[in-house]
Amino acid sequence: MTERFTFEGHQIAYEEAGTGDRTVILIHGLTFNRKMHRPLAAALAERGFRTVTVDLLGHGESDRPVRSWEYSMSRYGRLLLALIDHLEVADAVLLGTSLGANSSLEAAFMDPRKIRGMVLEMPVLEHSLIAVGGTFLPLFAVLRGGEPIVRLVGRALRKLPTERRWLTDILLDTVRQDPRATSAVLLGLFFGRVAPPRAERESIEVPTLVIGHHVDPIHPFSDAGMLAKELPNGRLLEASSILELRIAPKRLTDEIASYLDGLWSGVPSEVGAAQ
């Protein structure tokens, strides 16, 4: 069931699974939506966590303003802190992928008291900036220059059945969206800061599990390794690929659940392949 709360004048959509006082907020990547983490949220809920998957501003069922100045990484950080307040919990764990990872870093820098811990998959930092520009600037040009065609394709794809095949559906969702809002998100983020700079990252003492993998220039393993070393309480876990958590998730799900258990029990878990 979709729930909503108001953040800085906009409606933000989210959904919950599980119960209890151990709250984990899962945050999707750029151009995706909360469906991205629905299977992981369900798996963690079965293990006794209260999970919340959220659509960031400009994504999914949340409001999608078409002005680029509405979007920034720091605003996404404030959104996550506002969601924690809305949920009426003292603190929560943030579990974010790519855009979700960087948004979580912003939130942890702004108010670490509300963040019990973080699980950050594929952070986007200095080593990835050239690849990010080379990927998303052409996408922005297509969305702006070919808006009528993109809108027509999206309208056709929205007629297809949804929720049948999870991975296919979340990929199609990126095309089904309003291209004006998506291009505004890209423009706003591209001209803002991508993440807290190194000096700020080194001051974030929130316990953090960083998950990285090789063979992806947008999310290079060097960024994940660098972040794990910069964070005073960072740990590194290597995934086999970007697809492991999507198509063969058991190992990483077990590692994440064990790490989360440790955050609440106060007994750090032994993370496999951590450095």
For each residue, the residues with C-beta under 8 A, 3 or more apart:
1: 15
2: 13 14 15 61
3: 13 14 15 16
4: 11 12 13 14
5: 11 12 14 82 83 86
6: 9 10 11 12
7: 10 12 57 78 79 82 83
8: 75 78 79 82
9: 6
10: 6 7 57 62 63 65
11: 4 5 6 62 63
12: 4 5 6 7 54 55 56 57 62 63 79 83
13: 2 3 4 34 54 55 60 61 62
14: 2 3 4 5 34 52 53 54 55 83
15: 1 2 3 34 52 53
16: 3 50 51 52
17: 41 42 45 50 51 53
18: 41 44 45 46 48 49 50 51
19: 50
20: 48 49 50
21: 50 89
22: 48 49 50 93 260 264
23: 49 50 51 52 84 87 89 91 92 93
24: 41 44 49 50 51 52 92 93 95 260
25: 51 52 53 54 80 83 84 92 93 94 95
26: 34 37 40 41 51 52 53 54 95 96 100
27: 37 54 56 80 94 95 96 97 99 100 101 103 104
28: 32 33 34 35 36 37 53 55 56 59 60 96 97 99 100
29: 32 36 97 98 99 100 122
30: 98 99 136 185 186 189
31: 59 174 177 182 185
32: 28 29 35 36 59 170 173 174
33: 28 36 55 59 60 61 170 173
34: 13 14 15 26 28 37 38 53 54 55 60
35: 28 32 38 53 60 166 169 170 173
36: 28 29 32 33 97 170
37: 26 27 28 34 40 41 53 95 97
38: 34 35 41 42 53 166
39: 42 43 166 249
40: 26 37 43 44 95 245 249 253 256
41: 17 18 24 26 37 38 44 45 51 52 53
42: 17 38 39 45 46 51
43: 39 40 46 47 249 253 257
44: 18 24 40 41 47 49 51 253 256 257 260
45: 17 18 41 42 48 49 50 51
46: 18 42 43
47: 43 44 257
48: 18 20 22 45
49: 18 20 22 23 24 44 45 257 260
50: 16 17 18 19 20 21 22 23 24 45
51: 16 17 18 23 24 25 26 41 42 44 45
52: 14 15 16 23 24 25 26 41 83 87 92
53: 14 15 17 25 26 28 34 35 37 38 41
54: 12 13 14 25 26 27 34 62 79 80 83
55: 12 13 14 28 33 34 59 60 61 62
56: 12 27 28 59 60 62 76 79 99 100 103
57: 7 10 12 62 63 64 65 70 71 75 76 79
58: 62 63 64 65 70 71 181 182 184 185
59: 28 31 32 33 55 56 62 64 177 185
60: 13 28 33 34 35 55 56 173
61: 2 13 33 55
62: 10 11 12 13 54 55 56 57 58 59
63: 10 11 12 57 58
64: 57 58 59 177 178 181
65: 10 57 58 70 181 184
66: 178 180 181 184
67: 70 184
68: 71 184 185 187 188 191
69: 188
70: 57 58 65 67 75 184 188
71: 57 58 68 75 76 184 185 187 188 189 192
72: 75 76 188 189 192 193
73: 76 77 102 103 106 189 192 193 194 195
74: 77 78 106 110 192 193
75: 8 57 70 71 72 78 79
76: 56 57 71 72 73 79 80 99 102 103 106
77: 73 74 80 81 103 104 105 106 107 109 110
78: 7 8 74 75 81 82 106 107 110
79: 7 8 12 54 56 57 75 76 82 83 103
80: 25 27 54 76 77 83 84 94 103 104 106 107
81: 77 78 84 85 107 110 111 114
82: 5 7 8 78 79 85 86
83: 5 7 12 14 25 52 54 79 80 86 87
84: 23 25 80 81 87 89 91 92 114
85: 81 82 88 114
86: 5 82 83
87: 23 52 83 84 92
88: 85
89: 21 23 84 92
90: 114
91: 23 84 113 114 115 116
92: 23 24 25 52 84 87 89 114 115 116
93: 22 23 24 25 115 116 117 118 119 260 263
94: 25 27 80 100 104 107 108 115 117 118 119
95: 24 25 26 27 37 40 100 104 118 119 120 121 256
96: 26 27 28 99 100 101 102 103 104 118 119 120 121
97: 27 28 29 36 37 100 101 121 122
98: 29 30 101 102 121 122 123 124 218 219
99: 27 28 29 30 56 76 96 102 103 124 189
100: 26 27 28 29 56 94 95 96 97 103 104 121
101: 27 96 97 98 104 105 120 121 122 123 124
102: 73 76 96 98 99 105 106 123 124 194 195
103: 27 56 73 76 77 79 80 96 99 100 106 107
104: 27 77 80 94 95 96 100 101 107 108 115 118 120
105: 77 101 102 108 109 118 120 123 195 196 201 204
106: 73 74 76 77 78 80 102 103 109 110 195 196
107: 77 78 80 81 94 103 104 110 111 114 115
108: 94 104 105 111 112 115 118 204 206 208
109: 77 105 106 112 196 200 201 203 204
110: 74 77 78 81 106 107
111: 81 107 108 114 115
112: 108 109 115 204 205 206
113: 91
114: 81 84 85 90 91 92 107 111
115: 91 92 93 94 104 107 108 111 112 118 206
116: 91 92 93 206 207 263 264
117: 93 94 206 207 208 209 259 260 263
118: 93 94 95 96 104 105 108 115 206 207 208 209
119: 93 94 95 96 208 209 211 256 259 260
120: 95 96 101 104 105 123 208 209 210 211 224 227
121: 95 96 97 98 100 101 211 212 239 245
122: 29 97 98 101 211 212 213 216 219 224 242
123: 98 101 102 105 120 195 210 212 219 223 224 227
124: 98 99 101 102 128 132 194 195 218 219 223
125: 128 194 195 223 226 227
126: 129 223 226
127: 220 222 223 226
128: 124 125 131 132 217 218 219 220 223
129: 126 132 133 194
130: 133 134
131: 128 134 135 217 218 220
132: 124 128 129 135 136 194 218
133: 129 130 136 137 190
134: 130 131 137 138
135: 131 132 138 139 218
136: 30 132 133 139 140 186 190
137: 133 134 140 141 190
138: 134 135 141 142
139: 135 136 142 143 186
140: 136 137 143 144 183 186 187 190
141: 137 138 144 145
142: 138 139 145 146 150
143: 139 140 146 147 150 179 180 182 183 186
144: 140 141 147 179 183
145: 141 142
146: 142 143 149 150
147: 143 144 150 151 179 180 183
148: 151 152
149: 146 152 153
150: 142 143 146 147 153 154 175 179
151: 147 148 154 155 178 179
152: 148 149 155 156
153: 149 150 156 157 175
154: 150 151 157 158 175 176 177 178 179
155: 151 152 158 159
156: 152 153 159
157: 153 154 160 172 175 176
158: 154 155 176
159: 155 156
160: 157 172
161: 164
162: 169
163: 166 169
164: 161 168 169
165: 168 169
166: 35 38 39 163 169 170
167: 170 171 246 247
168: 164 165 171 172
169: 35 162 163 164 165 166 172 173
170: 32 33 35 36 166 167 173 174
171: 167 168 174 175
172: 157 160 168 169 175 176
173: 32 33 35 60 169 170 176 177
174: 31 32 170 171 177 182
175: 150 153 154 157 171 172
176: 154 157 158 172 173
177: 31 59 64 154 173 174 181 182
178: 64 66 151 154 181 182
179: 143 144 147 150 151 154 182 183
180: 66 143 147 183 184
181: 58 64 65 66 177 178 184 185
182: 31 58 143 174 177 178 179 185 186
183: 140 143 144 147 179 180 186 187
184: 58 65 66 67 68 70 71 180 181 187 188
185: 30 31 58 59 68 71 181 182 188 189
186: 30 136 139 140 143 182 183 189 190
187: 68 71 140 183 184 190 191
188: 68 69 70 71 72 184 185 191 192
189: 30 71 72 73 99 185 186 192 194
190: 133 136 137 140 186 187
191: 68 187 188
192: 71 72 73 74 188 189
193: 72 73 74 196 197
194: 73 102 124 125 129 132 189
195: 73 102 105 106 123 124 125 201
196: 105 106 109 193 200 201 204
197: 193 200 201
198: 201 202 230
199: 202 203
200: 109 196 197 203 204
201: 105 109 195 196 197 198 204 227 230 231
202: 198 199 230 231 232
203: 109 199 200
204: 105 108 109 112 196 200 201 208 231 232
205: 112 231 232 233
206: 108 112 115 116 117 118 231 233
207: 116 117 118 233 263 268
208: 108 117 118 119 120 204 227 228 231 233 234 235
209: 117 118 119 120 234 235 237 255 256 259 271 274
210: 120 123 224 225 227 228 231 234 235 236 237
211: 119 120 121 122 224 237 238 239 245 252
212: 121 122 123 219 220 221 223 224 225 236 237 238 239
213: 122 216 219 221 224 238 239 240 241 242 244
214: 221 241
215: 241
216: 122 213 219 220 241 242
217: 128 131 220
218: 98 124 128 131 132 135
219: 98 122 123 124 128 212 213 216 223 224 242
220: 127 128 131 212 216 217 223 224
221: 212 213 214 224 225 238
222: 127 225 226
223: 123 124 125 126 127 128 212 219 220 226 227
224: 120 122 123 210 211 212 213 219 220 221 227 228 236
225: 210 212 221 222 228 229 236 275
226: 125 126 127 222 223 229 230
227: 120 123 125 201 208 210 223 224 230 231 234
228: 208 210 224 225 231 234 235 236 275
229: 225 226 234
230: 198 201 202 226 227 234
231: 201 202 204 205 206 208 210 227 228 234
232: 202 204 205
233: 205 206 207 208
234: 208 209 210 227 228 229 230 231
235: 208 209 210 228 259 271 274 275
236: 210 212 224 225 228 274 275
237: 209 210 211 212 252 255 271 272 273 274
238: 211 212 213 221 273 275
239: 121 211 212 213 242 244 245 252
240: 213 244
241: 213 214 215 216 244
242: 122 213 216 219 239 246
243: 246 247 248
244: 213 239 240 241 247 248 249 251 252
245: 40 121 211 239 249 252 253
246: 167 242 243 249
247: 167 243 244
248: 243 244 251
249: 39 40 43 244 245 246 252 253
250: 253 254
251: 244 248 254 255 272
252: 211 237 239 244 245 249 255 256
253: 40 43 44 245 249 250 256 257
254: 250 251 257 258
255: 209 237 251 252 258 259 269 271 272
256: 40 44 95 119 209 252 253 259 260
257: 43 44 47 49 253 254 260 261
258: 254 255 261 262 269 270 271
259: 117 119 209 235 255 256 262 263 269 271
260: 22 24 44 49 93 117 119 256 257 263 264
261: 257 258 264 265 269
262: 258 259 265 266 267 268 269
263: 93 116 117 207 259 260
264: 22 116 260 261
265: 261 262
266: 262
267: 262
268: 207 262
269: 255 258 259 261 262
270: 258 274
271: 209 235 237 255 258 259 274
272: 237 251 255
273: 237 238
274: 209 235 236 237 270 271
275: 225 228 235 236 238
